[in-house]
Amino acid sequence: MTPTDDPDVQLMLAAQRDERGAFEALFRKYAKQLVGFARQFVGSQARAEELVQEVFLQVFRSRRRYVARARFSTWLYRIATNVCLSEVRRGEYHGRMVPLDPPADSDDPPSQTADPESRTAEDLLLSREAVDKITSVLGALPAQQRAALLLARMEGFSYEEVAESLNCSVSAVKSLIHRATLTLRERLQDVR
């Protein structure tokens, strides 16, 4: 698939021409998943929503300079990653692990199954503790490692797309993901 085959690239090119509704369509499509991505960096749903507003403001401001070289999502996540990395580099995030709020659109813990009666209260508590531990370890990863891991494993980006999003080489991406995976494996040995 060439970049021009991507329907989102076509929407961005339409937004570039100020066609009504194109920018809003991109916002509607990507805002929610970008909020989830940003929340993994800052640990707050509200702050993540603010960062996504900043991302789309940057997209809108740079729409005239947009060139379709890759999938639109790759370009969008590059902006989102840069905004998130800038945010975590601020003084308030240094030296502390970022706690992660539960998603705002869900009252259920992420570990709950479709049939909650099939699990005991102890199982649910252990599952919740495992999720908390994984979230804690993920939040403590260096920002670049976390970004590479989230883009590749959670967002499904190829190594090439992650490299473009992080503005680094594919070998650097592989190294970042490898180090993040080793850290997760080491710190999560006791999680069932």
C-alpha positions, 0 to 999 in steps of 0.5 A: 500500500502506498501512502496515497492509498491510505484513506486517512492520508486522503482525509489529511490532504482534504484537510490541507485543502480546508475541505469541510469535515475532513479534519473533524473526521480524523479527530473523531477516528483517532482521538480516543486511541491517542488519549489511551496512548498518552495516558500511558505516559502521564498517568492521568486521563484528564492530562492525556486528553489535554495532550491530545488536544495539543496534538491535534492543534499541531496537526491543524497548524502543520496541515499545509506542510503535510506530505504523504510519505507514509501512513497518516497514523505514522505521522500522527503518532510521531507528533503524539509521541513527541508531545508525550515525550516533551511532557514527561521530560518536564520537571514534575515527572522526573524521579517518580513513577507515573501512576495510571488512572483507569480509563475514563470510559470504563468502570470495570477493571481491565482484568474482569472477564465476560463471565465474572461469576466464573472467577473467585474474589481471590482470582479477581484480586490477584488479577487486579494486582497483576494489572497494577504491577504490569502498569507500574513497571510499564510506567517506570520504563524510560520514556523512549522504551515505553514509546517504542513498546507501546507503538509496536505492541499496543498500536501495532506499528511495524518497526519502520513505522515506530522508527519514523514516529520516534525519529530514529533507526530501525535498529534503535527501535529494536534495541529499545523494545528489546531493553523494555521487554527484558525489563518487563520480564525481569520485574514481572517474574513473580506475576501470575 
